[in-house]
Structure formats: C-alpha cells, structure tokens
Amino acid sequence: MRSPISNVPLPSSMPLIITGILLLLVAGCSKKTSRTTKVMVAGEAVTRIEPDTAVLSLSVVTQSPQAVTAQQENARKSDAVANAVKAIAGANAEIKTSDYKLQPQYDPRDSRLPKIIGYDARNSVIVTLSDLKGVGAVIDAASKAGANSIDGISFVLKQTSPARGQALADATQQAMNKARSIAQALGGRVLRVVEENESAAVAGDSRAMDYDLNSAESFGTDKRRMPTPIIAGQLNIRANVQLIVEIES
C-alpha cells in the first residue's frame, strides 16, 4: 500500500531550488575565510608659526662692602629699570620679579676661615611683551636705567591650540596613509583604529644673552650707540601620533 504523501506531485521549480541550495553550500565552503590583523603605525608633522610674545629676563646686580648699601643701591636702580621698561614697552607689558638675592662675598684666598669682603644684591625681573619689534628698545632702556645683566630671551605663542591641532591632524593623516598602504599590500582594508596616542610640543627660540652691560663702548653714555637688534624667528610645533589599527585581509 502506497503512502498518501508519495502521491503528492512535486513543484516543477523544485529541482532549481535544490540546485541553488547546493551551489550556495559549495560556494560557502570554498570561500576564503577573512582574518584581521593589528598593526602599529606612527606619524610625525611639524608646523612652523610666528611667535606673538617675547619673554625677557634681566637683572640689576649691585655690590658694596655693606649689605644695606648694596640693597639700597639695588632698590634704586631696580625701580629706575622698571619705570624705564614700562615707558618703552607700554601698559600691555607685564613686569614681575622672578628672583631676589642678597649674598655675602668671601675672600677666596683664605679657605680656612672665610672672610666676608662685601655683599652682592641681585634683583631679577621677567618682562613679557607682545610688541616683538620693541624688544631691542626695551633692552636698551633697561640697561641705560641700571640693568647690567640680560639673562635670556624667549619667544612664545600665547594660544597654541589651533597650530597644535593642525600639526596633530597632519601627523594623524600621515599615520593613516601608512596604515592604508600596509592594508593594500596585504590585500585588505583598514577596519578601525583600536588605540591612539599623541603628543605635541612647541620648540621655541630660547637663547641666553651674555651682554657686558657695564661696557661704556656698548652701553655707555654715547648717544650714537647702535640699538640692540633682536630677531624673533619662527616656532616649530612638532606633533607625534601613534595608532594601532585593525586590518581585514
């Protein structure tokens, strides 16, 4: 006796359906399995930009056999220097004390029992100004008023965010280009960035200035003396980016 199911006719499209299923199974088995790889790439970029601020360090140094005399003379000259700098640099300049010392000086010829032979008073100030072209005039005015040590000068950028962001963007683009090149060589593509590390630093032009401000030839009373030339130069903002990317190949 035959089963009732065996008498049910099959659809005419059934062979095609079965054939399609078999082809999909064969294709699935033969398809190459994709794999992912993590690689580390790095990028570096430098953005050059003009500084907008000058920071000048100068000092008034006085000496005397008596401590009070050295201190008083230093106070008088330091006040004159501050007034001279303000007159030249303008109201927008910032002047602040960075260090003050009053120290005894000893006779170096007797190391067994040092003898005080005098006192040194040193008043150091930092002048911050935005007029870069006026830095030389400030140095000249300060020295004429009594400053006898120019300890250094640096040029900085008040707002580094825009330039820093541009340098980081350029470094990141460089790193991603490397990642895409590696992926292309492997016959794949970059899937995603797994980890990112970055750093950026501003390399300024900071220089020590060793001027003999007591020299009558350089900073004496001769009105024909040459003004101090100061050239700011440019700042380098260097950015480094390190990426770990996932590549499908």
C-alpha positions as CSV (number, residue, x, y, z in Angstrom):
1,M,0.0,0.0,0.0
2,R,1.4,3.4,-1.0
3,S,1.7,6.3,1.3
4,P,-0.5,9.3,0.6
5,I,2.5,11.6,0.6
6,S,4.1,9.8,-2.3
7,N,1.2,10.6,-4.5
8,V,1.7,14.4,-4.0
9,P,3.3,15.9,-7.1
10,L,6.5,18.0,-6.7
11,P,6.5,21.5,-7.9
12,S,8.3,21.9,-11.3
13,S,10.7,24.5,-9.8
14,M,11.9,22.2,-7.0
15,P,15.0,21.0,-9.0
16,L,16.1,24.5,-9.5
17,I,15.7,25.3,-5.8
18,I,17.7,22.3,-4.8
19,T,20.4,23.1,-7.3
20,G,20.6,26.7,-6.0
21,I,20.9,25.5,-2.4
22,L,23.7,23.1,-3.4
23,L,25.6,25.9,-5.2
24,L,25.4,28.2,-2.2
25,L,26.7,25.4,0.1
26,V,29.6,24.8,-2.3
27,A,30.4,28.5,-2.6
28,G,30.3,28.9,1.2
29,C,32.7,26.1,1.7
30,S,35.1,27.3,-1.0
31,K,35.0,31.0,0.1
32,K,38.3,32.1,1.7
33,T,37.9,32.9,5.4
34,S,38.8,36.6,6.2
35,R,41.1,37.4,9.1
36,T,42.0,40.5,11.0
37,T,45.5,41.8,11.9
38,K,46.5,44.6,14.2
39,V,49.4,46.8,13.1
40,M,51.1,49.9,14.7
41,V,51.8,52.9,12.6
42,A,53.3,56.3,13.5
43,G,53.1,59.8,12.0
44,E,55.1,63.0,12.6
45,A,54.4,66.5,11.5
46,V,55.9,70.0,12.1
47,T,54.0,73.2,11.8
48,R,56.0,76.5,11.7
49,I,54.4,79.6,13.0
50,E,55.3,83.1,14.0
51,P,55.5,83.8,17.8
52,D,53.4,86.6,19.3
53,T,55.0,87.1,22.7
54,A,58.6,87.8,23.9
55,V,59.7,86.9,27.4
56,L,62.8,88.8,28.6
57,S,64.8,88.1,31.7
58,L,67.0,90.8,33.1
59,S,68.7,91.7,36.4
60,V,70.1,94.5,38.4
61,V,73.3,93.5,40.3
62,T,74.9,95.8,42.8
63,Q,77.9,95.3,45.1
64,S,79.1,97.0,48.3
65,P,81.2,96.3,51.4
66,Q,78.0,96.9,53.4
67,A,74.8,94.8,52.9
68,V,72.4,97.7,53.4
69,T,74.3,99.8,50.8
70,A,74.2,97.1,48.2
71,Q,70.5,96.6,48.9
72,Q,69.6,100.2,48.8
73,E,71.5,100.9,45.6
74,N,69.9,97.9,44.0
75,A,66.4,99.1,45.0
76,R,67.1,102.5,43.5
77,K,68.3,101.0,40.2
78,S,65.6,98.4,40.0
79,D,62.9,101.0,40.4
80,A,64.5,103.0,37.6
81,V,64.7,100.0,35.4
82,A,61.0,99.1,36.0
83,N,59.9,102.7,35.1
84,A,62.1,102.7,32.0
85,V,60.7,99.4,30.8
86,K,57.1,100.5,31.4
87,A,57.7,103.7,29.4
88,I,59.1,101.9,26.4
89,A,57.0,98.6,26.5
90,G,53.7,100.3,27.2
91,A,50.8,99.4,29.5
92,N,50.2,96.0,28.0
93,A,53.7,94.7,29.0
94,E,53.9,92.6,32.2
95,I,56.8,93.1,34.6
96,K,57.2,90.8,37.6
97,T,60.0,89.8,40.0
98,S,61.4,86.4,39.3
99,D,64.2,86.3,41.9
100,Y,65.9,88.4,44.6
101,K,69.2,87.6,46.4
102,L,71.4,89.4,48.9
103,Q,74.5,87.3,49.4
104,P,77.9,87.8,51.2
105,Q,81.1,87.6,49.1
106,Y,84.0,85.9,50.7
107,D,87.8,86.3,50.3
108,P,88.8,83.3,48.1
109,R,92.4,83.4,49.3
110,D,91.5,82.1,52.8
111,S,89.6,78.8,52.7
112,R,90.2,78.0,56.4
113,L,88.2,80.9,57.9
114,P,86.2,82.6,55.1
115,K,86.1,86.4,55.5
116,I,83.3,88.5,54.2
117,I,84.6,91.2,51.9
118,G,81.3,92.5,50.6
119,Y,77.8,91.9,49.5
120,D,76.0,91.2,46.2
121,A,72.4,92.2,45.7
122,R,70.6,90.8,42.6
123,N,67.1,91.7,41.6
124,S,65.8,89.7,38.6
125,V,62.6,90.5,36.7
126,I,60.8,89.0,33.8
127,V,59.3,91.3,31.1
128,T,56.5,89.8,28.9
129,L,55.5,91.9,25.9
130,S,53.6,91.4,22.7
131,D,55.5,94.0,20.6
132,L,58.3,91.9,19.3
133,K,59.8,94.8,17.4
134,G,60.2,96.7,20.6
135,V,62.3,94.0,22.4
136,G,65.6,95.7,21.5
137,A,64.4,99.1,22.7
138,V,63.4,97.6,26.0
139,I,66.8,96.1,26.5
140,D,68.5,99.4,25.7
141,A,66.2,101.3,28.0
142,A,66.7,98.8,30.8
143,S,70.4,98.8,30.5
144,K,70.6,102.6,30.5
145,A,68.5,102.7,33.6
146,G,70.7,100.3,35.5
147,A,70.1,96.7,34.4
148,N,73.5,95.1,34.0
149,S,72.6,91.5,33.2
150,I,70.4,90.3,30.4
151,D,69.9,86.6,31.4
152,G,67.9,85.4,28.4
153,I,65.1,85.9,26.0
154,S,62.5,83.5,24.5
155,F,59.7,83.8,22.0
156,V,56.4,82.0,22.6
157,L,52.9,81.6,21.3
158,K,50.0,82.5,23.7
159,Q,47.4,80.4,22.0
160,T,48.9,77.1,20.7
161,S,45.7,75.2,20.3
162,P,45.0,76.0,16.5
163,A,48.6,75.3,15.4
164,R,48.9,72.3,17.7
165,G,45.6,70.9,16.3
166,Q,46.9,71.3,12.7
167,A,50.1,69.6,13.5
168,L,48.3,66.7,15.1
169,A,45.9,66.4,12.1
170,D,48.8,66.3,9.7
171,A,50.6,63.6,11.8
172,T,47.4,61.5,12.1
173,Q,46.9,61.7,8.3
174,Q,50.4,60.5,7.8
175,A,49.9,57.6,10.1
176,M,46.6,56.6,8.4
177,N,48.2,56.7,5.0
178,K,50.8,54.3,6.3
179,A,48.1,52.0,7.6
180,R,46.2,52.1,4.3
181,S,49.4,51.2,2.4
182,I,50.0,48.2,4.7
183,A,46.4,47.1,4.2
184,Q,46.6,47.4,0.5
185,A,49.9,45.4,0.4
186,L,48.0,42.6,2.4
187,G,45.1,42.8,0.0
188,G,42.7,44.1,2.6
189,R,41.4,47.3,4.2
190,V,41.6,49.2,7.4
191,L,38.6,48.4,9.6
192,R,39.1,50.7,12.6
193,V,41.5,52.5,14.9
194,V,41.9,50.4,18.1
195,E,44.2,52.8,20.0
196,E,45.7,56.2,19.6
197,N,48.5,58.1,21.4
198,E,49.6,61.6,20.6
199,S,51.9,64.3,21.8
200,A,52.8,67.8,20.6
201,A,55.4,70.2,21.8
202,V,56.4,73.8,20.9
203,A,60.1,74.3,20.2
204,G,60.8,78.0,20.6
205,D,63.9,80.1,20.2
206,S,65.2,80.5,23.7
207,R,68.6,82.0,24.0
208,A,70.9,83.2,26.6
209,M,72.2,86.7,26.1
210,D,75.6,87.5,27.5
211,Y,75.9,91.2,27.2
212,D,78.6,93.3,29.0
213,L,76.1,96.0,30.0
214,N,78.8,97.8,32.1
215,S,80.9,98.4,29.0
216,A,81.0,102.0,28.0
217,E,81.7,101.0,24.5
218,S,78.4,99.1,24.2
219,F,76.0,100.7,26.6
220,G,77.7,103.8,27.8
221,T,76.6,107.4,27.5
222,D,77.4,107.7,23.8
223,K,74.2,108.6,22.1
224,R,75.5,107.2,18.8
225,R,75.5,103.6,20.1
226,M,73.6,101.1,17.9
227,P,70.3,99.8,19.1
228,T,70.2,96.1,20.1
229,P,68.9,94.0,17.2
230,I,66.5,91.2,18.1
231,I,65.1,88.8,15.6
232,A,62.3,86.6,16.8
233,G,62.4,83.8,14.1
234,Q,59.7,81.1,14.0
235,L,58.4,78.4,16.3
236,N,58.2,74.8,15.5
237,I,55.2,72.8,16.7
238,R,56.1,69.1,16.5
239,A,53.4,66.5,16.7
240,N,53.7,62.8,17.0
241,V,50.9,60.3,16.6
242,Q,50.9,56.5,17.2
243,L,48.0,54.4,16.0
244,I,47.1,50.8,16.4
245,V,44.7,49.9,13.6
246,E,42.8,46.7,12.7
247,I,43.2,45.4,9.2
248,E,41.0,42.9,7.4
249,S,42.7,40.8,4.9
